[in-house]
Amino acid sequence: MSFLHILMIAIIQGITEFLPVSSSGHLILLPNLTGLQDQGLAIDVAVHVGTLGAVVLFFWRDVRLALGGLPRAMTGRIDTPGSRLAALLIVSTIPVVIVGFILNITGLTAAMRSLTLIGWTMLGFGIVLWITDQKGSSDKSAEDWSWRDAVLMGLAQAVALIPGTSRSGITITAARALGYERTGAAKLAMLMSIPTIAASGVLLGIEVAGQADMQTARDGAIAALISFVAALFALGLMMRLLRSVSFTPYVFYRILLGITLLTIAYS
């Protein structure tokens, strides 16, 4: 792969992974719209590792709290803030793991990689995000996360396996609909991404284990580093902007891109 190709993939993944605009949709669109070859699973693993590192670093205080409470949560002792956070993250991850497994064994994952579907999901879920963001209340903060809300947000996250939906977008939409204020909704969506991205990376890693050569390893290392920097930048910018700006700019982008894709698909 050329450096330019790696750079494009890593920046797209890094910036879009945590913004509510669908990273998978953009990565599927890249070869469709540019004629470039698909980057392959090894590079997918690498950019996932990069974005995972970025979100862990950005929310390290919460990650450390959850990791410290994980042993107690695994033994059913949900009696500390750390064990509670760890247990809630586990609960919210179960739906996407189950649905992802079903989609993989049935082959539906590959069947959903189309411009038409991405166009409709980009447009439709963008409008849903705008409605919930504008109409939703802001009575809850991230510290108010409950078992019920973790389950509902987890079910919403599973919907993001449909390309173009956006994992962060649909979980933020669910959080806003449940009454979480904007920064709290975004924070919960980002924390939920950690076990989800980790699980996805492990599954992809198993598929490519033993197949990568030195060139692929070098390309992967470059892609991981670039996606890490891009994701860290995007995360910091979004969390700062949410203190004074709504999700409307992302909605406008989704609608514009969705209409463009549908125009191309149906022309």
QUIHUFEN-V836165 format. One record per residue. N is the residue number from 0. D_FIRST is the distance of its C-alpha to the first C-alpha in whole Angstrom. Layout:
BEGIN
n = [N & N]
d_first = [D_FIRST & D_FIRST]
END
This chain:
BEGIN
n = [0 & 1 & 2 & 3 & 4 & 5 & 6 & 7 & 8 & 9 & 10 & 11 & 12 & 13 & 14 & 15 & 16 & 17 & 18 & 19 & 20 & 21 & 22 & 23 & 24 & 25 & 26 & 27 & 28 & 29 & 30 & 31 & 32 & 33 & 34 & 35 & 36 & 37 & 38 & 39 & 40 & 41 & 42 & 43 & 44 & 45 & 46 & 47 & 48 & 49 & 50 & 51 & 52 & 53 & 54 & 55 & 56 & 57 & 58 & 59 & 60 & 61 & 62 & 63 & 64 & 65 & 66 & 67 & 68 & 69 & 70 & 71 & 72 & 73 & 74 & 75 & 76 & 77 & 78 & 79 & 80 & 81 & 82 & 83 & 84 & 85 & 86 & 87 & 88 & 89 & 90 & 91 & 92 & 93 & 94 & 95 & 96 & 97 & 98 & 99 & 100 & 101 & 102 & 103 & 104 & 105 & 106 & 107 & 108 & 109 & 110 & 111 & 112 & 113 & 114 & 115 & 116 & 117 & 118 & 119 & 120 & 121 & 122 & 123 & 124 & 125 & 126 & 127 & 128 & 129 & 130 & 131 & 132 & 133 & 134 & 135 & 136 & 137 & 138 & 139 & 140 & 141 & 142 & 143 & 144 & 145 & 146 & 147 & 148 & 149 & 150 & 151 & 152 & 153 & 154 & 155 & 156 & 157 & 158 & 159 & 160 & 161 & 162 & 163 & 164 & 165 & 166 & 167 & 168 & 169 & 170 & 171 & 172 & 173 & 174 & 175 & 176 & 177 & 178 & 179 & 180 & 181 & 182 & 183 & 184 & 185 & 186 & 187 & 188 & 189 & 190 & 191 & 192 & 193 & 194 & 195 & 196 & 197 & 198 & 199 & 200 & 201 & 202 & 203 & 204 & 205 & 206 & 207 & 208 & 209 & 210 & 211 & 212 & 213 & 214 & 215 & 216 & 217 & 218 & 219 & 220 & 221 & 222 & 223 & 224 & 225 & 226 & 227 & 228 & 229 & 230 & 231 & 232 & 233 & 234 & 235 & 236 & 237 & 238 & 239 & 240 & 241 & 242 & 243 & 244 & 245 & 246 & 247 & 248 & 249 & 250 & 251 & 252 & 253 & 254 & 255 & 256 & 257 & 258 & 259 & 260 & 261 & 262 & 263 & 264 & 265 & 266]
d_first = [0 & 4 & 7 & 8 & 6 & 7 & 10 & 11 & 11 & 13 & 15 & 16 & 16 & 18 & 21 & 21 & 22 & 25 & 26 & 28 & 26 & 24 & 20 & 20 & 21 & 19 & 15 & 17 & 18 & 14 & 13 & 17 & 18 & 15 & 14 & 10 & 9 & 10 & 8 & 10 & 13 & 12 & 10 & 13 & 15 & 14 & 14 & 18 & 19 & 18 & 20 & 23 & 23 & 24 & 27 & 28 & 29 & 30 & 32 & 33 & 37 & 37 & 34 & 36 & 40 & 38 & 37 & 40 & 42 & 40 & 42 & 45 & 43 & 42 & 46 & 47 & 49 & 48 & 50 & 48 & 46 & 43 & 43 & 44 & 41 & 39 & 41 & 40 & 36 & 37 & 39 & 36 & 33 & 35 & 35 & 31 & 31 & 33 & 32 & 29 & 30 & 32 & 29 & 27 & 29 & 30 & 27 & 28 & 25 & 23 & 26 & 26 & 22 & 24 & 24 & 28 & 28 & 26 & 28 & 31 & 30 & 29 & 32 & 34 & 33 & 33 & 37 & 38 & 36 & 38 & 41 & 41 & 40 & 43 & 46 & 45 & 47 & 46 & 49 & 46 & 44 & 41 & 44 & 46 & 43 & 45 & 45 & 45 & 43 & 40 & 41 & 41 & 37 & 36 & 37 & 35 & 32 & 32 & 32 & 29 & 27 & 27 & 24 & 25 & 28 & 27 & 28 & 29 & 31 & 33 & 34 & 35 & 36 & 38 & 39 & 41 & 43 & 44 & 45 & 43 & 43 & 39 & 38 & 39 & 38 & 34 & 35 & 36 & 33 & 30 & 32 & 32 & 28 & 28 & 29 & 27 & 24 & 25 & 26 & 23 & 21 & 23 & 23 & 19 & 19 & 22 & 20 & 17 & 19 & 19 & 16 & 13 & 13 & 13 & 9 & 8 & 12 & 10 & 7 & 10 & 13 & 11 & 11 & 14 & 16 & 15 & 16 & 19 & 20 & 20 & 22 & 24 & 25 & 25 & 27 & 30 & 30 & 31 & 33 & 35 & 35 & 37 & 40 & 41 & 39 & 38 & 35 & 36 & 33 & 31 & 33 & 33 & 29 & 29 & 32 & 31 & 27 & 29 & 31 & 28 & 26 & 30 & 31 & 27 & 28 & 31 & 31]
END
